[in-house]
Amino acid sequence: MEGENIKLSGKELNGWVDEMEEKLTSIRDRLDIMETEKEQMKEVWESEAGKLWLVGFRIHTNRMRRFTRRIKRQILEIEELACELEGLENKLIAGAQRL
């Protein structure tokens, strides 16, 4: 049967999306830990160098948070497309089975 040669990828794409969401959650958790550690360092490191480091740290962590939010939006868009793809694939399978 020729239909057996068709490679469907909607479900695989959904699995990839789940994996990426888990990785983003891990990144956000690590950023939260870094923020907590930063606050602890601020209490210990009272100097001009410490203040400069804190400014740089805030800039970079804020950039990372914006970046992860942007990636999250893109992953949600991919997830939506993956669901549409899976639905289309299921319709095609049903149509092929009727033939």
DOLUMRO-734674 format. One record per residue: x, y, z of N, C-alpha, C in turn; residue in one letter; residue number from 1. Coordinates in pm, 1 decimal. Atoms other than C-alpha are relative to their C-alpha. Layout:
BEGIN
PT     n.px     n.py     n.pz    ca.px    ca.py    ca.pz     c.px     c.py     c.pz r   k
PT        X        Y        Z        X        Y        Z        X        Y        Z A NUM
...
% end
This chain:
BEGIN
PT     n.px     n.py     n.pz    ca.px    ca.py    ca.pz     c.px     c.py     c.pz r   k
PT     85.0   -118.4      0.0      0.0      0.0      0.0     89.0    124.0      0.0 M   1
PT    -84.0   -119.1     12.1    148.1    335.8   -100.9    -10.8     91.7    121.3 E   2
PT     20.8    -87.6   -114.6      2.5    521.1    200.7     96.8    -25.5    113.7 G   3
PT    -94.0     33.8   -106.9    252.1    342.7    422.5    130.3     78.2    -13.2 E   4
PT   -121.8    -75.5     21.6    532.1    553.2    272.5    -13.5    146.0     43.9 N   5
PT     22.0   -138.2    -40.5    377.9    878.6    390.5     51.7     19.9    141.8 I   6
PT    -52.6    -30.8   -133.2    565.2   1030.2    683.5    -78.0    116.8     57.9 K   7
PT     76.5   -104.2    -67.1    344.2   1227.1    918.9     84.1     56.2    114.5 L   8
PT    -88.7    -60.1    -99.5    508.3   1473.9   1151.5    -71.9     87.7    101.5 S   9
PT     72.7    -83.7    -94.5    231.8   1654.9   1340.9     22.5    -40.5    144.3 G  10
PT    -19.2     47.1   -137.4    266.3   1437.5   1651.1    144.6     21.2     45.5 K  11
PT   -140.8    -22.4    -34.9    646.6   1459.3   1641.0     23.6    147.1     32.8 E  12
PT    -15.5   -143.1    -24.1    623.9   1836.7   1621.3    -58.4     38.0    135.5 L  13
PT     58.6    -25.8   -132.4    394.5   1841.1   1924.9     93.7    -46.4    110.5 N  14
PT    -96.9     48.1    -98.6    652.8   1633.5   2113.1    116.0     96.9     14.4 G  15
PT   -108.7    -98.3     -2.1    923.2   1883.1   2015.9    -42.4    124.0     77.3 W  16
PT     51.2   -118.9    -69.1    706.5   2171.0   2139.3      0.2    -24.1    150.5 V  17
PT      0.1     31.6   -143.5    660.8   1998.6   2475.9    141.5      4.4     56.9 D  18
PT   -139.4      0.9    -44.0   1036.3   1946.5   2502.8     54.4    142.4     12.3 E  19
PT    -46.8   -138.1     -2.8   1106.9   2313.2   2422.0    -63.0     76.9    116.5 M  20
PT     65.1    -66.6   -113.2    851.5   2430.1   2680.4     65.7    -40.4    131.4 E  21
PT    -69.2     46.0   -120.4   1024.1   2216.9   2943.9    135.2     70.3     14.7 E  22
PT   -129.8    -66.6     -5.1   1361.2   2367.7   2852.2    -15.6    147.0     37.2 K  23
PT     23.1   -140.5    -35.9   1219.4   2721.3   2872.4    -33.9     14.3    147.7 L  24
PT     32.4     -2.4   -142.8   1075.6   2645.4   3214.7    127.2    -13.2     82.3 T  25
PT   -127.2     17.9    -69.8   1419.1   2526.5   3323.6     82.7    128.4     -4.1 S  26
PT    -74.3   -126.4     12.6   1578.1   2847.8   3192.4    -58.2    105.0     93.6 I  27
PT     62.7    -98.1    -88.4   1323.3   3062.0   3377.5     30.3    -30.8    145.9 R  28
PT    -32.7     38.9   -137.5   1384.7   2863.7   3697.3    142.5     40.8     34.9 D  29
PT   -139.8    -37.3    -23.9   1758.5   2921.2   3663.2     15.9    151.0     12.8 R  30
PT     -4.1   -146.2    -12.0   1705.0   3293.5   3606.3    -51.2     44.0    136.5 L  31
PT     52.4    -32.3   -133.3   1496.2   3305.5   3924.6    104.4    -27.8    107.5 D  32
PT   -105.4     33.8    -96.7   1776.4   3131.8   4115.5    110.6    105.1     -4.8 I  33
PT   -103.8   -102.5     13.4   2028.9   3379.9   3976.1    -43.3    131.2     63.6 M  34
PT     50.9   -122.9    -62.3   1807.6   3669.4   4086.1     11.0     -9.0    151.9 E  35
PT     -8.8     19.5   -145.2   1794.1   3526.7   4438.1    145.5     10.3     45.4 T  36
PT   -142.3     -5.6    -35.4   2171.3   3478.0   4445.2     54.2    142.3    -12.7 E  37
PT    -42.4   -139.8     17.0   2217.3   3834.0   4316.8    -35.6     80.2    124.6 K  38
PT     42.1    -72.4   -120.2   2019.3   3967.7   4611.6     88.1    -34.5    118.7 E  39
PT    -88.2     40.8   -109.2   2234.6   3765.7   4849.0    138.1     64.5    -15.1 Q  40
PT   -130.9    -62.1     22.7   2552.4   3899.5   4688.0     -4.7    149.1     29.4 M  41
PT     13.5   -144.0    -22.2   2422.2   4255.1   4709.0     20.2     33.1    147.9 K  42
PT    -15.0    -22.7   -143.6   2411.8   4222.1   5086.5    145.8     -9.6     43.5 E  43
PT   -138.7     23.1    -38.0   2775.7   4109.6   5096.8     94.7     95.8    -71.9 V  44
PT    -92.9    -73.6     85.8   2936.0   4306.4   4813.6    -44.0    145.5    -13.2 W  45
PT     34.4   -141.8     -0.6   2890.7   4675.7   4899.7    120.9     80.6    -45.2 E  46
PT   -110.3    -80.9     52.7   3128.6   4865.9   4672.0    -42.5     55.9   -134.4 S  47
PT     28.8    -56.3    132.3   3140.0   5065.0   4351.3      2.1   -109.9   -105.5 E  48
PT     -7.9    111.8     94.6   3246.5   4751.2   4161.9   -125.7    -87.3     10.6 A  49
PT    122.2     78.4    -20.0   2952.9   4566.6   4313.9   -120.3     65.6    -64.1 G  50
PT    112.2    -72.8     61.5   2712.2   4835.6   4200.1      4.3    -12.5   -152.0 K  51
PT    -14.6     14.6    145.4   2850.7   4821.5   3845.1    -37.8   -140.9    -44.7 L  52
PT     32.2    138.7     33.0   2824.4   4443.5   3844.8   -151.2    -20.7      3.3 W  53
PT    145.3     15.6    -11.8   2460.9   4462.4   3962.2    -72.8     62.4   -118.6 L  54
PT     62.5    -64.8    115.9   2371.4   4704.6   3682.2     14.1    -90.0   -122.4 V  55
PT    -23.0     90.1    113.3   2528.7   4474.5   3423.7    -81.7   -126.5     11.4 G  56
PT     77.7    121.8    -23.9   2362.0   4173.2   3580.0   -146.8     22.4    -33.8 F  57
PT    141.7    -30.9     28.1   2019.1   4338.5   3566.1    -25.0     12.8   -149.8 R  58
PT     15.6    -17.9    145.3   2068.1   4436.9   3203.6     -4.8   -136.0    -69.1 I  59
PT     -7.1    129.9     66.4   2163.8   4084.7   3100.8   -115.0    -93.2     38.6 H  60
PT    112.1     86.9    -38.3   1897.9   3904.1   3303.6   -130.8     51.1    -60.2 T  61
PT    120.6    -53.8     64.3   1629.8   4139.9   3171.7     -3.5    -37.1   -148.1 N  62
PT     -7.1     41.0    140.2   1748.1   4067.3   2816.3    -36.6   -147.7    -14.3 R  63
PT     32.1    143.0      4.9   1729.1   3693.3   2888.6   -148.5    -23.6     21.3 M  64
PT    143.4     17.3    -24.8   1377.6   3725.4   3026.3    -81.5     42.6   -123.2 R  65
PT     69.5    -41.7    123.3   1264.3   3921.9   2718.4     17.1   -105.1   -109.8 R  66
PT    -29.2    101.3    100.5   1431.9   3664.0   2496.3    -82.5   -126.6     23.1 F  67
PT     77.4    122.1    -28.0   1264.3   3370.5   2672.4   -149.1     23.4    -23.5 T  68
PT    140.9    -29.6     29.4    925.1   3544.9   2648.2    -25.7     -4.8   -150.0 R  69
PT     14.1      0.9    145.3    980.0   3592.7   2275.6      1.7   -143.8    -53.5 R  70
PT     -5.6    140.6     41.5   1077.8   3227.0   2232.7   -128.8    -71.3     38.1 I  71
PT    124.8     63.6    -44.6    772.2   3121.0   2435.2   -113.1     33.2    -97.4 K  72
PT    104.1    -37.8     97.0    544.7   3317.6   2198.5     17.1    -77.0   -129.7 R  73
PT    -25.3     72.3    123.8    711.4   3153.6   1899.7    -34.1   -147.7     14.4 Q  74
PT     33.2    140.2    -23.6    676.1   2808.4   2052.4   -151.4    -19.4      1.0 I  75
PT    146.2      9.8     -0.3    305.8   2873.1   2113.0    -55.7      6.2   -142.6 L  76
PT     42.2     -6.3    139.9    268.3   2970.0   1746.9     29.3   -131.8    -71.3 E  77
PT    -35.8    128.5     59.7    450.0   2652.3   1641.5    -96.0   -108.4     48.6 I  78
PT     92.1     98.3    -55.7    226.9   2450.3   1874.3   -135.9      8.1    -70.1 E  79
PT    127.1    -18.5     69.3    -81.4   2597.9   1711.4      7.1    -59.0   -141.2 E  80
PT    -18.3     54.2    134.2     53.0   2513.2   1366.3     11.8   -152.5      2.4 L  81
PT    -14.2    145.3    -11.4    145.3   2161.7   1482.2   -136.3    -66.0     18.6 A  82
PT    135.4     54.0    -19.6   -212.4   2103.7   1598.1    -77.6      2.6   -131.7 C  83
PT     65.7     -8.5    130.5   -341.3   2225.0   1262.3     54.9   -106.6    -94.3 E  84
PT    -62.3    100.4     84.8    -92.0   1999.1   1084.3    -48.9   -139.7     36.4 L  85
PT     46.3    131.1    -44.5   -192.0   1699.5   1293.7   -145.2    -23.1    -42.6 E  86
PT    139.0     11.7     43.2   -559.3   1767.6   1220.3     -9.8    -26.2   -149.7 G  87
PT     -1.2     20.9    144.7   -488.1   1791.8    848.2     47.5   -140.4    -34.4 L  88
PT    -50.3    135.0     23.8   -285.2   1471.6    858.0   -105.9   -104.1     31.7 E  89
PT    106.2     94.1    -36.7   -570.9   1292.5   1036.0   -110.1     -2.1   -105.3 N  90
PT    100.0     -6.2    106.9   -815.0   1413.5    770.0     49.9    -73.0   -124.2 K  91
PT    -57.1     67.2    116.2   -580.7   1292.2    496.6      0.9   -151.0     19.1 L  92
PT      0.5    144.0    -29.8   -546.5    953.1    664.0   -141.3    -54.8    -14.6 I  93
PT    139.9     45.2      9.1   -924.5    922.9    699.1    -44.0     -4.5   -145.7 A  94
PT     36.6     -2.2    142.4   -966.7   1021.7    333.2     65.5   -113.0    -76.2 G  95
PT    -71.9    108.9     68.4   -702.4    771.4    221.5    -60.3   -134.7     36.9 A  96
PT     58.5    127.2    -42.9   -866.5    493.7    424.5   -134.5    -25.3    -67.6 Q  97
PT    128.4     15.8     68.8  -1199.3    560.6    251.2     18.6    -43.1   -144.5 R  98
PT    -24.4     36.7    140.6  -1036.3    504.9    -88.7     10.9   -146.3    -20.7 L  99
% end
